[in-house]
Amino acid sequence: MECCYYLVFLPAAAGVLDGFSDLQLRRLTKLYRQRLEDATADVAHAVAFSLYAKTVIANVEYEEIAGIDSDKASQLLLQMVLSKEDAKAARAMWQSFTDFRENNAFLKVKKILQEIEDKGDSLHKEINWAPDEVIHDCLVAIHRQHQEILRKRNATLALTSIHGCKLEKTFPLDKHFTELLIIPSLRYQEQVQHELLARGREHAEWRKQVLRRSLEKVRHHEIFGSSFGKCTHCLYAVISGVAGIGKTTLVQKIVHDWAERKIYGQFHFLFQFKFRELNNYQERTSLKQIILHSYPYLEKDLKKIMENPNRILLIFDGLDEFQEPIIFPDIQTKSSNSETKGTSCLYLESWCSIPDIIRALFQGQLLLGCSVLVTTRPTALESLQKAPVHLYAEILGFSEAQIKDYFLKFNSDTKVSLEMLAYVEDNAILYTMCYNPSYCWVICSSLEATFTSPRLRDWSPPKTITQLYANYIHNILKNHAREAEEPRELLLKTGDMAYMGVAERVIVFSDYHFHRYGLQPSNFLSGFLMQILQKENSLKDVVYSFFHLTVQEFLAALAKFFQTPSPKLSQLLDETSTTKDGRYEIFLQFIAGLSCPATTGQLKDLIGEVPQENVYKVVDWIKQRFESAQRHKIQLLNTLYYLFEAQNKALVQETMGQVRQVDFSFQIMSPVDCYVLAVALGHCQQLQNLHLFNCSIESWGMKSLKNVLHKCVNVRLAQNRLGDQGVKFLCEALRKPDCQMQTLELWMANLTDGCVEDLCSALCTNVSVTDLNLKDNAFTDRSVPTLLQLVEKCSSLRTINLCNNLFNESGRQKLEVFEGKMKHTRPELKIKV
């Protein structure tokens, strides 16, 4: 299909660039090169044609670009432009970007141009900045020593092993590290839902935007000294991400690559700290003391090092784990009190509280010119709202390609890795969890035993999250618990401590907590606890956290399910399910899952018989939740998750069997949400109305829904990005002999001519559809003959809406004339164009 690019000349960005010399323009292009390659990946051919039309590249050069795929074409385009001796090609390319900026295909380019306009004259300073100042002779030796120490500290990834006698598996960081999907963003989140549920759904939506090329990606070497952010060389950066998404591993990768001199050569010294360790400073301290505690070998040279703060990078990992608030004064209405408070931390030796030190670094009152990187969970971002941050970014986790990469790296046997991946790809629940690296590790660890042990090859792998974690805990206890340990007592005591943490938002545990719940002191941790807890050597004590928040939540659910008396369990479920901050959502999913015999059967030899009264109580509670959640979309969706985890066919049949309408319109539905909904709808006999209007559903979600759509009479799938692939799955439902669909709304569903043949074939097979709405899509005159065939052969069709597609006058006339011809035989037929 021929692409049309509307030329809209907007002079603002061009005006800014007109003031650049050829040398400055080349530097600017180099500064933005990686981002421009990403931004023009879909439009490189159009830009190349524009440059050819302006005679700044030769015909042979244009043909070379036009003859390769778009991703490689954008790289070649930038390479050609920068290879020219003068800046004529670069200037013409930027002018083309300005010309095309209002076309939807140039969303990322438009963002870059707007950024350039906003920076204005400051861009001249950025592109003239020379970051590679030579390190002072007297610091060369300590600089190399510091890099070597950090390289060794960060060279390996240590992950808990749940199989065999080894307590952990270690991998070379370079070989095992999988790139993460990071986007520039500024969003903080109130915890109104469980964080992983909320961010999981947002991740699905944001990932789609990245794949649609409307959101940019930030690589780990582009956080500092790149074109991202408000400036290039004076940068305070914040990276957020949910628990387990890879923030600490990303920091390890940054430190390791800096130590190997691969990235950020502008920084001569890098210092890394963890907020959870900084909690131990109850008294005032100084930045000097903090640095020397972690890097005592720098004492003799520290004063000299700090003389050039422009060459220093400070990394603070885990702001959400810091127990004291860091309050930044309003920049515009800064009070004299706040100024006085900030001035107490002017020097390296100044004695201050940790919050004052962090605030002074961000405000440039301490080590003016240094760079600072902070990582945090999204829920703690609000505390940095008033901080002068130059770049906010969020880790979204793994893309599909990165998930595959992770599986292939996990096991040395490629065949086993591919078998595990194939199993997970067929289970939307497990596969979508893999966007989170910690989940990915748990899934791979649990499946590895099944797919590598001949004894377990016939055993059914986990289907639900609860089964996954039951399998995970079972394997740890079987492989690593000491003979003297009583598994039931150990599990329940650990679960009690875990529940306290869930209820009170405690994620870091000390000897005090171990004593409180009758567990051994941390110096004598059991083999089991050594596998599920991460040791943190803090500054003054040893503290622990669960390997992942969901491990803590599973053990909490296990303890409450197995040892809470039946009447009190009902009270517990009612209280936790009405808590509005979302802290119990995954906990409640685990409670529901533990009512399934197939799930608890894995743990029977460790924890004993399942309390049947509690099973009945959980089933009754799920019924009550279903009845009360009918008008609340989030609550209803959560209840469908409880039904799925319970794996109780009779329960699903009783609750869903008589349902006649489901409406999740305007609720973001991730592929997992669609999978859970499809499982529930599979027990409906007939659904009168299925409303999934504007739910961000794409083809992957349709893959799950295809198995139940034939049961639905009126289906609203408008304003979703189904695409042609999504329609293929829909057509499978339409072709089923018992399909009952009558009304089908697919307007603004991102459909093109590529799906018309399949849609026509399916609707001609199915004679039940009477109303079809296809307006606001991208059908052209190429699809008109097939659409006419559809109207003629689908005798049940009364209305087809084709308004606001890309038909030209000829195509519209053909459709209107055909409607007139059919008036005598089918007077009720209406073709809207």
C-alpha positions in Angstrom: 0.0 0.0 0.0 1.4 3.4 -1.0 2.3 5.6 2.1 1.3 9.3 2.1 3.4 11.7 4.1 1.8 15.1 4.6 4.3 17.9 4.5 3.7 20.4 7.3 6.5 23.0 7.7 7.1 24.0 11.2 10.0 26.4 11.4 10.7 26.4 15.2 13.2 23.6 15.3 14.7 24.6 12.0 15.2 28.1 13.4 17.2 26.7 16.3 19.4 24.5 14.0 20.0 27.4 11.6 22.2 28.9 14.2 24.5 25.9 14.3 27.7 25.7 12.3 28.5 22.6 10.2 30.7 21.3 13.0 28.1 21.9 15.7 25.4 20.3 13.5 27.5 17.1 13.0 28.1 17.0 16.8 24.4 17.3 17.4 23.6 14.5 15.0 26.2 12.3 16.7 24.7 13.1 20.1 21.3 12.1 18.9 22.4 9.3 16.6 21.2 6.3 18.5 17.8 7.9 19.3 17.4 8.9 15.7 18.2 5.4 14.5 15.4 4.1 16.8 13.0 6.9 15.9 13.3 6.5 12.2 13.3 2.7 12.0 9.8 2.7 10.4 10.3 5.8 8.2 13.9 5.6 7.0 12.9 4.9 3.5 10.7 8.0 3.3 13.5 10.2 4.8 16.0 8.7 2.4 13.7 9.5 -0.6 13.4 13.1 0.7 17.2 13.4 0.8 17.5 11.9 -2.7 14.9 14.4 -4.0 17.0 17.2 -2.5 20.0 15.7 -4.2 22.1 15.4 -1.1 22.4 11.6 -1.5 23.0 9.8 -4.8 20.5 7.5 -6.5 22.7 4.5 -5.7 22.8 5.4 -2.0 19.0 5.8 -2.0 18.6 2.4 -3.7 20.8 0.8 -1.1 18.7 2.1 1.7 15.5 1.3 0.0 16.6 -2.3 -0.6 17.0 -3.3 3.1 14.7 -3.7 6.0 13.7 -0.6 8.0 15.8 -1.2 11.2 19.0 -1.6 9.1 17.9 1.2 6.8 17.8 3.8 9.6 21.3 2.8 10.7 22.6 3.0 7.2 20.9 6.4 6.7 22.6 7.9 9.7 25.9 6.4 8.7 25.7 7.9 5.2 24.7 11.3 6.5 27.6 11.4 9.0 30.1 10.1 6.4 29.6 13.2 4.2 32.5 15.7 4.4 30.2 18.7 4.9 27.0 19.0 6.9 24.7 19.5 3.9 23.2 16.1 4.2 22.8 16.4 8.0 21.0 19.8 7.6 18.7 18.4 4.9 17.9 15.4 7.1 16.9 17.6 10.1 14.8 19.7 7.7 13.0 16.6 6.5 12.3 15.7 10.1 10.8 19.1 10.6 8.7 18.7 7.4 7.4 15.3 8.5 6.9 15.9 12.2 3.1 16.0 12.2 2.8 12.6 10.5 1.9 9.9 13.0 4.7 7.7 11.8 7.2 10.4 13.2 6.0 10.5 16.8 9.5 9.9 18.2 11.1 12.3 15.8 8.6 14.9 16.8 9.5 14.4 20.5 13.2 14.9 19.7 12.5 18.1 17.8 10.3 19.4 20.6 13.2 18.6 23.0 15.6 20.6 20.8 13.3 23.6 20.7 12.9 23.5 24.5 16.6 23.4 25.1 17.2 26.3 22.7 20.6 28.0 23.2 21.7 25.6 25.9 22.2 23.0 23.2 25.3 24.9 22.0 26.9 24.4 25.4 26.0 20.7 25.4 27.5 19.8 22.1 30.7 21.8 22.8 31.2 20.0 26.1 34.3 17.8 26.1 33.8 15.1 28.8 37.1 13.2 28.4 39.3 15.2 30.6 42.5 13.3 31.4 42.7 12.1 35.0 45.3 13.7 37.2 48.7 11.9 37.3 48.6 11.5 41.1 45.2 9.7 40.9 45.9 7.3 38.1 47.1 4.4 40.3 44.2 4.7 42.8 41.7 5.1 39.9 42.9 1.8 38.4 42.8 0.1 41.8 39.2 1.4 42.4 38.1 0.2 39.0 39.6 -3.3 39.6 38.0 -3.7 43.0 34.6 -2.7 41.6 35.1 -5.0 38.6 35.7 -8.0 40.9 32.8 -7.1 43.2 30.4 -7.0 40.3 31.7 -9.7 38.0 29.2 -12.4 38.9 25.5 -12.8 39.4 24.7 -15.1 42.4 21.2 -16.6 42.3 19.5 -19.0 44.7 19.6 -22.6 43.5 16.6 -24.9 44.3 18.1 -28.1 42.9 21.0 -30.2 43.9 23.5 -29.5 46.8 24.7 -26.1 45.7 23.2 -23.3 47.7 23.4 -20.8 44.8 24.2 -20.7 41.1 26.7 -18.1 40.0 27.0 -16.8 36.5 29.4 -14.4 34.8 27.5 -11.1 34.6 28.5 -10.4 31.0 27.2 -13.8 29.8 24.0 -13.9 31.9 22.9 -10.3 31.9 19.8 -9.8 29.7 19.1 -6.2 28.5 16.1 -4.6 30.1 13.4 -2.5 28.5 13.8 1.0 29.9 11.8 4.1 28.9 12.1 7.8 29.8 9.1 8.6 32.0 7.9 10.5 35.1 5.1 8.6 36.9 4.7 7.9 40.5 2.0 5.5 41.8 -0.2 5.5 44.8 -0.5 2.0 46.1 -4.2 1.5 45.4 -3.6 -1.9 44.0 -0.9 -4.5 44.6 2.1 -2.9 42.9 2.9 -5.9 40.7 -0.7 -6.2 39.4 -1.0 -2.5 38.6 2.4 -2.2 37.0 2.0 -5.5 35.2 -1.0 -4.1 33.4 0.7 -0.8 32.8 3.7 -2.7 31.6 1.6 -4.4 29.0 0.3 -1.1 27.7 3.7 0.7 27.7 5.4 -2.2 26.0 2.8 -1.9 23.2 3.7 1.8 22.9 7.4 0.9 22.7 6.7 -1.7 20.0 4.5 0.9 18.1 7.6 3.2 18.3 5.7 6.0 20.1 7.9 5.5 23.2 11.7 5.6 23.2 14.0 3.1 24.8 16.9 4.2 27.1 20.0 1.9 27.2 22.0 1.5 30.3 24.9 3.4 28.8 22.6 6.3 27.8 21.5 7.5 31.3 24.4 10.0 31.5 26.1 12.0 28.8 23.5 11.3 26.1 20.7 13.5 24.6 18.1 12.0 27.0 17.1 14.3 29.9 17.1 18.1 30.4 20.9 18.4 29.8 23.8 16.3 28.8 26.6 16.9 31.3 24.9 18.0 34.5 22.6 15.1 35.4 20.6 13.9 38.3 18.8 10.7 37.2 16.1 8.5 38.8 15.3 5.0 37.6 12.1 3.4 38.9 10.7 -0.1 38.6 8.6 -2.6 40.6 10.1 -5.2 43.0 12.2 -7.7 41.2 12.3 -5.9 37.9 16.1 -5.6 37.8 17.0 -2.3 39.4 19.8 -3.6 41.5 21.1 -5.9 38.7 21.1 -2.8 36.3 23.2 -0.9 38.9 25.6 -3.9 39.0 25.8 -3.8 35.2 26.5 -0.1 35.2 29.2 -0.3 37.8 30.8 -3.4 36.2 30.9 -1.8 32.7 32.3 1.4 34.1 35.0 -0.6 35.9 35.8 -2.3 32.6 36.1 1.1 30.9 33.2 0.3 28.5 30.9 3.2 29.5 30.8 6.6 31.2 34.5 7.4 30.7 33.7 11.0 31.8 33.5 9.8 35.4 36.8 9.1 37.0 35.3 7.7 40.2 32.1 6.0 40.9 30.6 5.3 44.4 27.7 2.9 45.0 25.5 2.8 48.1 22.3 1.0 49.2 19.6 2.9 51.0 18.8 -0.1 53.2 22.3 0.1 54.6 22.1 3.8 55.1 19.1 3.2 57.5 21.7 2.1 60.0 23.0 5.6 60.4 20.9 6.8 63.3 23.3 9.6 64.2 24.6 12.4 62.0 27.5 11.5 59.7 29.2 12.9 56.7 29.5 12.0 53.0 33.2 11.4 53.6 32.5 8.8 56.4 29.9 7.0 54.2 32.4 6.8 51.3 35.3 5.6 53.4 33.1 3.0 55.2 32.6 1.3 51.8 35.9 2.3 50.2 38.5 2.6 53.0 41.4 2.3 50.6 40.5 5.8 49.3 41.2 7.6 52.5 44.6 9.1 51.5 43.4 10.3 48.1 39.7 11.2 48.8 40.3 15.0 49.2 42.1 15.1 45.9 39.4 13.0 44.2 36.7 15.4 45.4 38.4 18.4 44.0 36.8 17.6 40.6 33.2 16.7 41.3 32.3 16.9 37.6 34.1 13.5 37.3 32.2 11.8 40.1 29.1 9.6 39.9 27.2 8.6 43.1 24.7 5.8 42.9 22.1 5.2 45.6 20.1 2.0 45.2 16.6 1.4 46.7 15.1 4.7 47.8 11.8 2.9 48.7 13.7 1.0 51.4 14.9 4.1 53.1 13.0 4.7 56.4 13.4 8.5 56.7 11.6 11.0 54.4 13.7 13.2 52.1 11.8 16.4 51.8 12.8 18.8 49.1 11.6 22.4 49.5 9.5 24.0 46.7 12.0 25.6 44.4 9.8 28.6 43.7 8.8 29.3 47.3 11.8 28.1 49.1 11.7 29.3 52.7 14.6 30.7 54.7 14.3 27.7 57.0 14.8 25.2 54.2 17.8 27.2 52.9 19.3 27.2 56.3 18.7 23.5 56.6 20.3 22.8 53.3 23.4 24.9 54.0 24.4 22.5 56.9 25.8 20.1 54.2 28.1 22.2 52.2 31.3 20.2 52.6 32.5 16.6 52.3 33.2 16.6 56.1 29.9 18.3 57.2 28.0 16.3 59.8 24.4 15.9 58.7 21.6 13.4 58.6 21.4 11.1 55.5 18.3 12.9 54.1 20.2 16.2 54.3 23.2 14.7 52.5 21.0 13.3 49.7 19.0 16.6 49.4 22.3 18.7 49.3 23.7 16.5 46.5 20.6 17.0 44.4 20.5 20.7 45.0 24.1 21.2 44.2 25.0 22.5 47.6 27.4 19.5 48.2 29.8 18.4 45.4 28.4 20.9 42.9 28.7 19.4 39.4 28.7 15.7 40.4 26.2 13.3 38.9 23.7 11.2 41.0 21.7 8.1 40.1 18.9 7.0 42.4 16.8 3.8 41.9 13.4 3.2 43.6 10.1 1.5 43.3 7.4 3.7 41.7 5.5 4.1 45.0 8.4 6.2 46.4 8.8 8.5 43.4 6.5 11.2 44.9 9.2 12.1 47.4 11.4 13.3 44.5 8.7 15.4 42.8 10.4 18.7 43.9 13.9 17.4 43.4 15.8 19.0 40.4 15.9 15.7 38.5 17.1 15.8 34.9 16.1 12.4 33.7 13.4 10.0 35.0 13.3 6.5 33.5 11.3 3.4 34.3 12.4 -0.3 33.8 9.6 -2.2 32.2 11.5 -5.5 32.4 11.9 -8.0 29.5 10.5 -7.8 26.0 9.5 -11.1 24.3 12.9 -11.4 22.6 14.6 -10.8 26.0 12.5 -13.4 27.7 13.7 -15.9 25.1 17.2 -14.8 25.6 16.9 -15.3 29.4 15.6 -18.8 29.0 18.4 -19.8 26.6 21.0 -18.5 29.0 19.4 -20.2 32.0 20.2 -23.8 31.0 23.3 -24.9 29.1 21.1 -27.4 27.2 19.4 -25.4 24.5 16.8 -28.2 23.9 15.7 -28.1 27.6 15.6 -24.2 27.5 13.4 -24.3 24.4 11.1 -26.9 25.9 10.6 -24.8 29.0 10.0 -21.7 26.9 7.4 -23.5 24.7 5.5 -24.7 27.8 5.5 -21.2 29.3 4.4 -19.6 25.9 1.3 -21.8 26.0 0.4 -20.5 29.4 -0.4 -16.8 29.3 -0.3 -16.5 33.1 3.2 -17.8 33.4 4.5 -16.2 30.2 3.4 -12.7 31.0 4.9 -13.0 34.5 8.2 -13.5 32.7 8.4 -9.7 31.9 9.7 -9.5 35.5 13.2 -11.0 35.8 12.6 -12.3 39.3 9.5 -14.1 38.2 11.4 -15.4 35.2 14.0 -16.8 37.6 11.4 -18.6 39.8 9.6 -20.0 36.7 12.8 -21.3 35.1 14.0 -22.7 38.5 10.7 -24.6 39.0 10.4 -25.9 35.5 14.0 -27.0 35.2 13.5 -29.9 37.6 10.5 -31.1 35.6 12.2 -30.9 32.2 15.6 -32.3 33.3 14.7 -35.1 35.8 13.6 -38.4 34.2 11.7 -39.0 37.5 9.5 -35.9 37.0 9.0 -35.9 33.2 5.5 -37.3 33.6 4.6 -34.9 36.4 2.3 -32.0 35.3 4.2 -28.6 35.4 2.5 -25.7 37.2 -0.4 -23.9 35.6 -1.2 -21.2 38.2 1.0 -18.8 40.2 0.1 -20.7 43.4 1.2 -24.0 41.9 4.4 -22.3 40.7 5.4 -21.1 44.2 4.3 -24.3 45.9 6.6 -26.2 43.5 9.4 -23.6 44.1 9.1 -24.0 48.0 8.8 -27.8 47.8 12.0 -28.1 45.7 13.9 -25.9 48.1 12.8 -27.8 51.2 13.5 -31.2 49.5 17.0 -30.1 48.4 18.3 -27.8 51.0 16.6 -28.3 54.4 18.8 -29.8 57.0 17.9 -33.2 58.5 17.3 -31.7 61.9 14.8 -29.2 60.6 11.0 -29.9 61.0 9.6 -28.6 57.7 6.1 -27.9 58.9 7.2 -25.8 61.9 9.8 -24.0 59.8 7.3 -23.2 57.1 4.6 -21.9 59.5 7.0 -19.8 61.6 8.6 -18.3 58.5 5.1 -17.7 57.1 4.0 -15.9 60.3 7.0 -13.6 60.0 6.2 -13.1 56.3 2.6 -12.2 57.1 3.6 -9.6 59.6 5.8 -8.1 56.8 2.8 -8.0 54.4 0.5 -6.5 56.9 3.0 -3.9 58.2 4.9 -3.3 55.0 8.1 -4.8 56.3 10.5 -6.2 53.7 13.8 -6.1 55.7 14.2 -8.5 58.6 16.8 -8.6 61.4 17.6 -10.9 64.3 14.8 -9.2 66.3 12.3 -10.6 63.8 13.8 -14.0 63.9 13.7 -14.2 67.7 10.1 -12.8 67.7 8.9 -15.7 65.5 10.9 -18.4 67.1 13.4 -18.8 64.2 17.1 -19.3 64.6 19.3 -16.1 64.8 20.6 -15.0 61.4 24.1 -16.3 62.1 22.6 -19.9 62.2 20.1 -19.7 59.4 18.5 -22.9 58.4 19.2 -24.3 55.0 15.7 -23.5 53.9 15.9 -19.9 55.0 19.3 -19.5 53.3 17.5 -20.2 50.0 14.6 -17.9 50.3 16.3 -14.9 52.0 18.8 -12.5 50.6 21.6 -11.5 53.0 22.5 -7.9 53.2 25.7 -7.0 55.0 24.6 -3.6 56.3 26.9 -1.1 57.8 26.2 -2.1 61.4 24.2 -5.4 61.3 23.2 -8.3 59.1 19.7 -8.0 57.7 17.7 -10.1 55.3 14.9 -9.8 52.8 12.9 -12.4 50.9 14.3 -13.2 47.5 11.1 -11.7 46.0 8.1 -10.0 47.5 5.8 -12.7 46.1 7.8 -15.4 48.0 7.0 -13.5 51.2 3.4 -13.3 50.2 3.1 -17.0 49.3 4.6 -18.1 52.7 2.3 -15.6 54.5 -0.7 -17.2 52.7 0.5 -20.7 53.4 0.8 -20.0 57.2 -2.6 -18.4 57.4 -4.3 -21.0 55.4 -2.9 -24.0 57.3 -3.1 -22.7 60.9 -5.9 -20.2 61.1 -9.1 -21.7 62.7 -12.0 -21.7 60.3 -14.1 -18.9 61.9 -11.1 -16.6 62.1 -10.1 -17.4 58.5 -13.5 -15.9 57.3 -12.8 -12.8 59.4 -9.2 -12.5 58.0 -10.4 -12.8 54.4 -13.1 -10.1 54.9 -10.6 -7.7 56.5 -7.8 -8.2 54.0 -10.1 -8.0 51.0 -11.6 -4.7 52.1 -8.1 -3.0 52.5 -8.0 -0.4 49.8 -4.2 0.0 49.4 -3.8 -3.3 47.5 -1.2 -4.8 49.8 -3.1 -8.1 50.1 -4.1 -8.7 46.4 -1.4 -11.3 45.7 -1.7 -12.8 49.2 -5.5 -13.4 48.5 -4.7 -15.0 45.2 -2.4 -17.4 47.0 -5.1 -18.1 49.6 -7.6 -18.9 46.8 -5.0 -21.1 45.1 -4.3 -23.1 48.2 -7.9 -24.3 48.2 -7.0 -26.4 45.1 -6.0 -30.1 46.1 -3.6 -30.3 43.1 -1.7 -27.3 44.5 -1.5 -28.3 48.2 -0.8 -31.9 47.2 2.8 -30.9 46.4 3.3 -29.8 50.0 1.4 -32.6 51.7 4.6 -34.5 52.7 6.0 -31.3 54.2 3.2 -29.6 55.9 0.6 -32.3 56.4 -3.1 -32.6 55.6 -5.1 -29.7 54.2 -7.7 -28.3 56.7 -10.8 -29.0 54.7 -12.9 -26.5 56.7 -10.6 -23.8 55.5 -11.1 -25.0 51.9 -14.8 -24.6 52.3 -14.4 -21.2 53.8 -12.3 -20.0 50.9 -14.7 -21.3 48.3 -17.7 -19.6 50.1 -15.7 -16.4 50.3 -14.9 -16.4 46.6 -18.7 -16.9 45.9 -19.5 -13.8 48.0 -16.7 -11.8 46.4 -18.1 -12.6 43.0 -21.6 -11.5 43.9 -20.5 -8.2 45.4 -18.0 -7.4 42.6 -20.4 -7.3 39.7 -20.4 -3.5 39.3 -16.8 -2.9 40.1 -14.5 -3.8 37.3 -11.2 -4.1 39.2 -12.8 -6.2 42.0 -14.5 -8.4 39.4 -11.2 -8.9 37.6 -9.4 -9.8 40.8 -12.2 -12.3 41.6 -11.7 -13.9 38.2 -8.1 -14.4 39.3 -9.2 -16.1 42.5 -11.4 -18.4 40.4 -8.5 -19.2 38.2 -6.1 -19.9 41.0 -8.6 -22.1 42.8 -8.9 -24.4 39.7 -12.3 -25.5 41.0 -14.5 -26.3 38.0 -17.7 -26.7 40.1 -17.1 -23.3 41.6 -16.5 -21.6 38.3 -19.6 -23.2 36.8 -21.7 -22.1 39.8 -20.5 -18.5 39.6 -20.1 -18.0 35.9 -22.6 -20.4 34.5 -25.6 -18.0 34.5 -23.7 -14.8 33.7 -25.2 -13.0 30.7 -23.2 -9.8 30.5 -19.5 -8.9 31.1 -18.4 -5.3 30.7 -14.7 -4.3 31.1 -14.9 -1.2 28.9 -12.1 1.4 29.6 -10.3 -1.1 31.8 -6.8 -1.9 30.5 -6.8 -5.7 29.9 -3.4 -7.3 29.7 -2.9 -10.6 27.9 -3.0 -12.3 31.2 -6.3 -10.6 32.1 -7.7 -11.8 28.7 -6.5 -15.3 29.5 -8.2 -15.4 32.9 -11.4 -13.9 31.5 -11.5 -16.5 28.7 -11.1 -19.3 31.2 -14.0 -17.9 33.2 -16.2 -17.3 30.2 -15.6 -20.9 29.1 -18.1 -21.9 31.7 -20.9 -19.6 30.4 -23.5 -21.3 28.3 -24.3 -18.1 26.4 -23.2 -14.5 26.9 -25.6 -11.8 25.6 -23.1 -8.9 25.8 -19.3 -8.9 25.9 -18.2 -5.3 26.2 -14.4 -4.9 25.8 -14.4 -1.4 24.4 -11.1 0.6 24.7 -9.3 -2.1 26.8 -5.9 -1.9 25.0 -6.4 -5.5 23.8 -4.0 -6.6 21.1 -3.5 -9.9 19.1 -2.1 -11.8 22.1 -5.2 -11.1 24.1 -7.4 -12.2 21.2 -5.5 -15.5 21.0 -7.0 -16.4 24.4 -10.5 -14.9 23.8 -11.0 -16.7 20.5 -12.0 -19.8 22.4 -15.1 -18.1 23.9 -16.2 -15.4 21.5 -18.5 -17.8 19.6 -20.7 -17.9 22.8 -21.3 -14.2 22.7 -24.2 -12.5 21.0 -23.1 -8.9 21.0 -19.4 -8.2 21.0 -17.8 -4.8 21.4 -14.1 -4.8 20.6 -13.8 -1.3 19.3 -10.9 1.0 20.1 -8.5 -1.8 20.7 -5.3 -2.4 18.6 -6.4 -5.9 17.4 -4.6 -5.5 14.1 -4.9 -8.0 11.3 -3.4 -10.8 13.4 -6.1 -10.2 16.1 -8.8 -10.5 13.4 -7.4 -13.9 12.4 -8.1 -15.2 15.9 -11.5 -13.6 15.8 -12.3 -15.4 12.5 -11.5 -18.7 14.2 -14.4 -18.0 16.6 -16.7 -16.8 13.7 -16.1 -20.1 11.8 -17.3 -22.3 14.7 -20.6 -24.1 13.8 -22.2 -23.0 17.0 -21.2 -19.3 16.8 -24.0 -17.1 18.1 -22.6 -13.7 17.3 -25.0 -11.1 15.9 -23.4 -7.7 16.5 -19.7 -7.1 16.1 -18.0 -3.8 16.7 -14.5 -3.5 15.3 -14.3 0.3 14.7 -10.9 1.9 15.4 -9.3 -1.5 15.8 -6.2 -0.9 13.7 -7.4 -3.0 10.8 -6.0 -2.9 7.2 -6.7 -4.4 3.8 -4.6 -7.4 5.0 -7.4 -8.9 7.1 -10.4 -8.3 4.7 -10.1 -11.6 2.9 -10.1 -13.6 6.1 -12.9 -11.6 7.7 -15.0 -12.0 4.5 -14.5 -15.8 4.5 -15.4 -16.2 8.1 -18.5 -14.0 8.0 -19.7 -15.8 4.8 -19.3 -19.1 6.7 -21.2 -17.6 9.7 -24.7 -16.4 8.8 -25.7 -15.0 12.3 -24.0 -11.6 12.2 -26.4 -8.8 11.4 -24.5 -5.7 12.3 -20.9 -5.1 11.6 -19.1 -1.9 12.5 -15.7 -1.3 10.8 -15.5 2.5 10.8 -12.2 4.4 11.6 -9.9 1.7 10.3 -7.4 1.8 7.4 -9.3 0.0 4.6 -8.5 1.3 1.1 -10.0 0.8 -2.4 -8.0 -2.5 -2.6 -10.5 -4.0 -0.2 -13.7 -2.8 -1.9 -14.2 -5.9 -4.1 -13.9 -8.2 -1.1 -16.2 -6.1 1.0 -18.8 -6.2 -1.8 -18.4 -9.9 -1.9 -18.9 -10.0 1.9 -22.1 -8.0 1.7 -23.5 -10.1 -1.1 -22.7 -13.5 0.4 -23.5 -12.8 4.1 -27.2 -12.7 3.7 -27.9 -12.1 7.4 -26.0 -8.8 7.3 -28.2 -5.7 7.7 -25.7 -3.0 8.5 -22.1 -2.5 7.7 -20.4 0.7 8.8 -17.3 1.7 6.8 -17.1 5.4 7.5 -13.8 7.2 8.0 -11.7 4.6 6.2 -9.2 5.5 3.5 -11.4 5.0 0.5 -11.1 7.5 -2.4 -14.1 8.8 -4.3 -14.1 5.8 -6.7 -14.2 3.3 -3.9 -17.0 5.1 -2.0 -19.1 5.3 -5.2 -18.8 1.5 -5.8 -20.1 0.8 -2.3 -22.9 3.3 -2.7 -24.0 1.9 -6.1 -23.9 -1.6 -4.8 -26.2 -0.7 -1.9 -28.7 0.8 -4.5 -28.6 -2.4 -6.5 -29.5 -4.5 -3.4 -32.5 -2.4 -2.4 -35.0 -4.6 -4.2 -33.8 -7.9 -2.7 -32.6 -6.7 0.7 -34.3 -3.4 1.5 -33.0 -3.5 5.1 -29.4 -3.4 4.0 -27.4 -0.3 4.8 -23.8 0.3 3.8 -22.4 3.4 5.5 -19.4 5.1 3.9 
